[in-house]
Amino acid sequence: MDWWLSTMSNQWIAPESCPSLAVLVETVTAPLLIQHSAPICLEMDVDGSLEIPADPSQTAELIRSLVVQLLGEMTAGGDLTITAHQSAGRVVLELADSGCQVGSRPRNTPMAAAAIGATLDWQDGSQGGAVVKITFARNDHSDRLAA
């Protein structure tokens, strides 16, 4: 059983059915925040017209894996900020937390990143915590559908 189905039985949206990156991010993130043991304040700035930049299932798995890592650094609660922008054929999704800085935490690269050709760049946050920038080279999902 998919983890989305088990955590959001009435509101589940399959990754392939998400109409935008914003909906996919919210669909993946919401159940993780609900299940987290401490309060997390989510701030999200992802344009609703931004398309999912790669295979939706793999993109969802990448987001899920990274959000789980970030929440693991905020056992007492904190802030999670998710932003996205597109320029020059690239989509960049940034996940920032208020946990410890990059050098003080384990960082795992999910296999989904390689599967969709996304690159990860971990940085210390400007106000503490860490930021992981996910860069998708271009939206090749529609190309795959046409093939």
Backbone as CSV, one residue per row, in Angstrom:
resi,resn,N_x,N_y,N_z,CA_x,CA_y,CA_z,C_x,C_y,C_z
1,MET,0.851,-1.185,0.000,0.000,0.000,0.000,0.888,1.237,0.000
2,ASP,0.592,2.208,-0.842,1.356,3.445,-0.882,1.242,4.173,0.448
3,TRP,2.324,4.846,0.847,2.303,5.563,2.113,1.284,6.693,2.085
4,TRP,1.027,7.301,0.891,0.031,8.373,0.816,-1.343,7.833,1.182
5,LEU,-1.673,6.669,0.655,-2.980,6.090,0.894,-3.168,5.773,2.370
6,SER,-2.133,5.281,3.008,-2.266,4.905,4.405,-2.311,6.110,5.330
7,THR,-1.790,7.263,4.908,-1.765,8.425,5.787,-2.824,9.457,5.456
8,MET,-3.360,9.430,4.249,-4.353,10.429,3.859,-5.493,9.739,3.106
9,SER,-6.149,8.818,3.758,-7.107,7.975,3.056,-8.180,8.751,2.311
10,ASN,-8.692,9.849,2.844,-9.746,10.588,2.168,-9.212,11.675,1.239
11,GLN,-7.987,12.092,1.405,-7.467,13.222,0.655,-6.275,12.840,-0.208
12,TRP,-6.072,11.590,-0.414,-4.915,11.107,-1.144,-4.963,11.539,-2.595
13,ILE,-3.838,12.015,-3.093,-3.686,12.341,-4.505,-2.461,11.590,-4.991
14,ALA,-2.633,10.742,-5.969,-1.498,10.020,-6.533,-0.570,11.018,-7.200
15,PRO,0.745,10.821,-7.105,1.684,11.768,-7.721,1.382,12.041,-9.191
16,GLU,0.979,11.020,-9.926,0.701,11.184,-11.345,-0.523,12.059,-11.597
17,SER,-1.371,12.216,-10.586,-2.585,13.016,-10.723,-2.424,14.448,-10.234
18,CYS,-1.293,14.773,-9.647,-1.074,16.131,-9.144,-0.943,17.092,-10.324
19,PRO,-1.722,18.160,-10.334,-1.693,19.080,-11.464,-0.504,20.040,-11.480
20,SER,0.231,20.127,-10.365,1.352,21.071,-10.305,2.344,20.640,-9.237
21,LEU,3.518,21.268,-9.269,4.538,20.993,-8.257,4.035,21.397,-6.872
22,ALA,3.304,22.496,-6.780,2.783,22.945,-5.482,1.880,21.890,-4.847
23,VAL,0.993,21.313,-5.629,0.080,20.287,-5.109,0.860,19.039,-4.718
24,LEU,1.849,18.672,-5.523,2.664,17.502,-5.192,3.415,17.718,-3.882
25,VAL,4.035,18.879,-3.711,4.778,19.177,-2.480,3.843,19.119,-1.273
26,GLU,2.673,19.711,-1.397,1.728,19.709,-0.289,1.222,18.304,0.007
27,THR,0.948,17.520,-1.025,0.468,16.147,-0.858,1.493,15.278,-0.146
28,VAL,2.759,15.485,-0.458,3.828,14.705,0.164,4.115,15.190,1.581
29,THR,4.159,16.494,1.769,4.602,17.083,3.033,3.553,17.018,4.140
30,ALA,2.299,17.251,3.819,1.251,17.335,4.847,1.197,16.126,5.772
31,PRO,1.159,14.889,5.245,1.077,13.756,6.176,2.322,13.617,7.057
32,LEU,3.472,14.016,6.538,4.699,13.936,7.337,4.654,14.928,8.497
33,LEU,4.107,16.113,8.244,3.982,17.116,9.306,2.960,16.678,10.344
34,ILE,1.870,16.084,9.897,0.836,15.606,10.816,1.390,14.514,11.724
35,GLN,2.213,13.632,11.175,2.760,12.521,11.947,3.936,12.929,12.835
36,HIS,4.548,14.084,12.573,5.732,14.494,13.331,5.363,14.735,14.793
37,SER,6.249,14.366,15.687,5.961,14.419,17.120,5.979,15.830,17.703
38,ALA,6.537,16.795,16.996,6.630,18.164,17.499,5.994,19.116,16.480
39,PRO,5.566,20.277,16.954,4.931,21.226,16.024,5.936,21.819,15.035
40,ILE,5.539,21.839,13.785,6.369,22.404,12.719,5.539,23.466,12.004
41,CYS,6.105,24.642,11.858,5.459,25.714,11.111,5.925,25.612,9.657
42,LEU,4.995,25.400,8.732,5.319,25.277,7.316,5.042,26.592,6.609
43,GLU,6.030,27.059,5.881,5.855,28.205,4.985,6.182,27.694,3.589
44,MET,5.237,27.844,2.676,5.430,27.319,1.338,5.178,28.415,0.313
45,ASP,6.126,28.569,-0.609,5.981,29.538,-1.702,6.347,28.827,-2.999
46,VAL,5.369,28.107,-3.557,5.551,27.381,-4.804,4.396,27.786,-5.707
47,ASP,4.710,28.413,-6.818,3.698,28.886,-7.754,2.833,27.711,-8.225
48,GLY,1.526,27.886,-8.157,0.596,26.838,-8.542,0.635,26.477,-10.012
49,SER,1.253,27.331,-10.829,1.334,27.026,-12.263,2.628,26.304,-12.643
50,LEU,3.514,26.124,-11.685,4.784,25.453,-11.959,4.547,23.954,-12.132
51,GLU,4.961,23.421,-13.268,4.772,21.999,-13.555,5.737,21.137,-12.757
52,ILE,5.358,19.886,-12.562,6.252,18.925,-11.913,7.413,18.699,-12.866
53,PRO,8.653,18.921,-12.421,9.798,18.967,-13.331,10.367,17.623,-13.785
54,ALA,9.884,16.524,-13.236,10.409,15.195,-13.594,9.308,14.184,-13.307
55,ASP,9.636,12.906,-13.428,8.664,11.861,-13.146,7.984,12.140,-11.804
56,PRO,6.653,12.238,-11.772,5.958,12.599,-10.532,6.209,11.648,-9.363
57,SER,6.233,10.353,-9.599,6.452,9.407,-8.497,7.853,9.541,-7.921
58,GLN,8.848,9.666,-8.788,10.227,9.821,-8.319,10.425,11.178,-7.645
59,THR,9.795,12.214,-8.183,9.881,13.540,-7.565,9.252,13.506,-6.179
60,ALA,8.099,12.857,-6.056,7.442,12.722,-4.749,8.332,11.964,-3.768
61,GLU,8.964,10.900,-4.221,9.843,10.123,-3.346,11.050,10.949,-2.900
62,LEU,11.599,11.738,-3.810,12.734,12.607,-3.461,12.315,13.619,-2.402
63,ILE,11.193,14.278,-2.610,10.706,15.270,-1.645,10.445,14.601,-0.302
64,ARG,9.774,13.455,-0.325,9.480,12.739,0.918,10.752,12.400,1.681
65,SER,11.726,11.852,0.995,12.987,11.455,1.644,13.691,12.649,2.276
66,LEU,13.715,13.765,1.565,14.399,14.944,2.098,13.628,15.580,3.249
67,VAL,12.306,15.647,3.144,11.516,16.212,4.242,11.673,15.357,5.498
68,VAL,11.696,14.044,5.351,11.916,13.159,6.502,13.266,13.478,7.155
69,GLN,14.304,13.687,6.341,15.613,14.038,6.892,15.556,15.364,7.643
70,LEU,14.900,16.363,7.069,14.826,17.678,7.703,14.034,17.609,9.002
71,LEU,12.921,16.901,8.991,12.129,16.772,10.209,12.901,16.037,11.303
72,GLY,13.768,15.134,10.914,14.601,14.424,11.883,15.531,15.335,12.654
73,GLU,15.811,16.488,12.105,16.674,17.465,12.776,15.874,18.466,13.608
74,MET,14.548,18.321,13.621,13.701,19.252,14.370,12.814,18.481,15.348
75,THR,13.448,17.704,16.200,12.698,16.867,17.139,11.929,17.700,18.163
76,ALA,12.359,18.923,18.415,11.663,19.793,19.364,10.735,20.770,18.649
77,GLY,10.587,20.611,17.346,9.753,21.528,16.569,10.609,22.528,15.826
78,GLY,9.962,23.358,15.044,10.703,24.374,14.307,9.964,24.816,13.057
79,ASP,10.732,25.324,12.115,10.187,25.880,10.882,10.696,25.113,9.671
80,LEU,9.810,24.883,8.727,10.144,24.274,7.452,9.648,25.220,6.369
81,THR,10.558,25.648,5.505,10.217,26.561,4.426,10.504,25.878,3.102
82,ILE,9.524,25.893,2.213,9.672,25.263,0.902,9.356,26.304,-0.156
83,THR,10.331,26.549,-1.032,10.151,27.514,-2.115,10.585,26.871,-3.427
84,ALA,10.118,27.442,-4.513,10.518,26.959,-5.831,10.524,28.114,-6.806
85,HIS,11.415,28.015,-7.770,11.435,28.990,-8.862,11.955,28.310,-10.121
86,GLN,11.657,28.933,-11.238,12.085,28.402,-12.529,12.786,29.515,-13.290
87,SER,13.929,29.150,-13.894,14.637,30.093,-14.752,15.559,29.316,-15.671
88,ALA,15.676,29.784,-16.880,16.569,29.187,-17.883,16.365,27.678,-18.023
89,GLY,15.115,27.240,-18.028,14.831,25.827,-18.226,15.081,24.947,-17.027
90,ARG,15.378,25.520,-15.899,15.637,24.751,-14.675,14.602,25.090,-13.610
91,VAL,14.231,24.075,-12.868,13.384,24.285,-11.699,14.250,24.009,-10.480
92,VAL,14.207,24.933,-9.519,14.932,24.754,-8.264,13.911,24.748,-7.135
93,LEU,13.900,23.657,-6.381,13.047,23.510,-5.218,13.952,23.564,-3.994
94,GLU,13.668,24.485,-3.081,14.489,24.644,-1.883,13.694,24.242,-0.651
95,LEU,14.312,23.397,0.163,13.735,22.966,1.430,14.664,23.471,2.529
96,ALA,14.158,24.282,3.434,14.976,24.850,4.503,14.348,24.526,5.848
97,ASP,15.195,24.233,6.827,14.693,23.945,8.167,15.392,24.812,9.195
98,SER,14.893,24.749,10.420,15.487,25.517,11.508,16.271,24.611,12.460
99,GLY,16.661,23.437,11.980,17.457,22.510,12.788,18.909,22.954,12.847
100,CYS,19.797,22.001,13.025,21.225,22.309,13.118,21.811,22.571,11.726
101,GLN,23.010,23.126,11.714,23.645,23.440,10.444,24.144,22.173,9.748
102,VAL,24.500,22.322,8.490,24.842,21.195,7.617,25.958,20.321,8.185
103,GLY,27.007,20.915,8.707,28.145,20.149,9.198,27.838,19.276,10.405
104,SER,26.716,19.518,11.067,26.363,18.790,12.282,25.297,17.724,12.065
105,ARG,24.989,17.405,10.814,23.902,16.463,10.548,24.284,15.472,9.473
106,PRO,23.690,14.300,9.530,23.873,13.362,8.412,23.056,13.858,7.216
107,ARG,23.589,13.647,6.022,22.888,14.016,4.791,22.956,12.834,3.848
108,ASN,21.806,12.318,3.522,21.734,11.187,2.608,21.145,11.655,1.291
109,THR,21.724,11.176,0.207,21.193,11.495,-1.113,20.255,10.370,-1.519
110,PRO,18.966,10.670,-1.616,18.012,9.635,-2.014,18.286,9.135,-3.428
111,MET,18.052,7.853,-3.657,18.254,7.278,-4.986,17.359,7.927,-6.021
112,ALA,16.221,8.457,-5.591,15.304,9.116,-6.530,15.967,10.309,-7.202
113,ALA,16.922,10.960,-6.545,17.608,12.104,-7.154,18.348,11.668,-8.410
114,ALA,19.072,10.568,-8.318,19.796,10.057,-9.486,18.827,9.568,-10.557
115,ALA,17.735,8.975,-10.135,16.769,8.422,-11.083,16.165,9.487,-11.984
116,ILE,16.041,10.712,-11.477,15.440,11.781,-12.275,16.447,12.854,-12.688
117,GLY,17.713,12.633,-12.389,18.745,13.580,-12.807,18.741,14.884,-12.034
118,ALA,18.271,14.850,-10.803,18.262,16.048,-9.963,19.578,16.135,-9.186
119,THR,20.049,17.339,-8.990,21.240,17.540,-8.174,20.836,18.196,-6.859
120,LEU,21.545,17.824,-5.791,21.284,18.370,-4.465,22.463,19.203,-4.018
121,ASP,22.168,20.354,-3.446,23.199,21.230,-2.912,22.796,21.608,-1.491
122,TRP,23.557,21.100,-0.505,23.285,21.383,0.902,24.071,22.615,1.321
123,GLN,23.426,23.522,2.040,24.069,24.749,2.523,23.558,25.063,3.916
124,ASP,24.372,25.817,4.669,23.881,26.341,5.935,22.856,27.424,5.631
125,GLY,21.785,27.464,6.409,20.772,28.490,6.237,21.282,29.830,6.730
126,SER,20.794,30.907,6.147,21.263,32.244,6.518,20.873,32.613,7.946
127,GLN,19.818,31.972,8.479,19.401,32.256,9.852,19.458,30.992,10.708
128,GLY,20.420,30.132,10.409,20.550,28.867,11.116,19.889,27.749,10.331
129,GLY,20.040,26.546,10.796,19.450,25.417,10.104,20.170,25.105,8.807
130,ALA,19.491,24.395,7.932,20.098,23.967,6.677,19.106,24.164,5.537
131,VAL,19.668,24.252,4.336,18.889,24.372,3.111,19.401,23.318,2.148
132,VAL,18.477,22.594,1.534,18.869,21.700,0.448,18.172,22.215,-0.803
133,LYS,18.979,22.507,-1.820,18.454,22.969,-3.106,18.451,21.785,-4.059
134,ILE,17.280,21.505,-4.594,17.119,20.438,-5.584,16.999,21.124,-6.939
135,THR,17.914,20.817,-7.845,17.867,21.414,-9.174,17.488,20.351,-10.191
136,PHE,16.418,20.614,-10.890,15.946,19.760,-11.975,16.357,20.444,-13.269
137,ALA,17.045,19.740,-14.142,17.585,20.361,-15.360,16.499,20.922,-16.263
138,ARG,15.456,20.152,-16.502,14.349,20.620,-17.340,13.176,19.683,-17.129
139,ASN,12.031,20.076,-17.590,10.849,19.239,-17.450,10.833,18.240,-18.591
140,ASP,11.300,17.021,-18.322,11.311,16.007,-19.369,10.171,15.009,-19.214
141,HIS,9.291,15.227,-18.229,8.161,14.307,-18.034,7.239,14.317,-19.258
142,SER,6.957,15.502,-19.781,6.053,15.568,-20.937,6.685,14.921,-22.160
143,ASP,8.011,14.998,-22.276,8.701,14.336,-23.380,8.511,12.831,-23.304
144,ARG,8.573,12.275,-22.096,8.423,10.835,-21.920,6.998,10.400,-22.268
145,LEU,6.032,11.244,-21.921,4.654,10.890,-22.226,4.398,10.869,-23.734
146,ALA,5.088,11.732,-24.456,4.869,11.828,-25.900,5.561,10.693,-26.647
147,ALA,6.574,10.115,-26.049,7.345,9.074,-26.736,6.586,7.792,-26.872
